[in-house]
Amino acid sequence: MLASVHLLCVRLRFLDRTPRSRWLSFAGGVAVSYVFLHLLPEIAKGQRLMDERTRGVLAFFEGHAYLLALAGLVGFYGVERLAKEHRRRMATGGPPSAGVFWIHISSFAAYNMLTGYLLLHREEPGLGSLAWFTLAMAMHFVVNDFGLQADHRQRYDRKGRWLLAGALLLGWALGLVIEISDLAISAWIALLAGGVILNVLKEELPAERESRFSAFVLGVAGYALVLLGL
């Protein structure tokens, strides 16, 4: 299902407009709600696990899991700065950069592989957890897809979306044959949470997006009610 999001979003280009589509703002709100009400508590659990497993090894660090979440946010912020400069050059008549495209797509491919792996190896098992994780990430991928298409246009449609769909399937396939430690899973969840926060907010906050605050809040509140009611 998640892989199909990247393949089908090309048919939803009517959502790519200004002011921002309410559906995209709603999807961003769902993803943020999932991070703060589900992934951040998972980071807290992971932090306790890291405290137990790394005692005396990385004792000079406090908040290992939160540092990883911060690293995920900072890493994607660096990639976004590169993409922003690329957009500025294109707006002034410059040619699209293949190098920027591959750096941008590679970072999201790694992000997707991680997501695909966590479909099978989340800290909270069960079909209910899988369903809500899948729904939140599907919404998030829709938002990412429109941002990447705006940055890279035809190159993203021809290559990028296929690579991201393939990265998800690769992560899922690796999950079938490789099982890493719960400590590593905690670290991956932390990195994912930082990336989700940055990637949602960078799509919603720029003034030129004219984002729909009411739709964003509706997505946040509606999904929060669902998660709190589980």
Summary of the structure (lengths in Angstrom):
residues: 230
radius of gyration: 17.7
end to end distance: 22.4
largest distance: 55.4
contacts: 768
relative contact order: 0.23
helix: 82%
strand: 0%
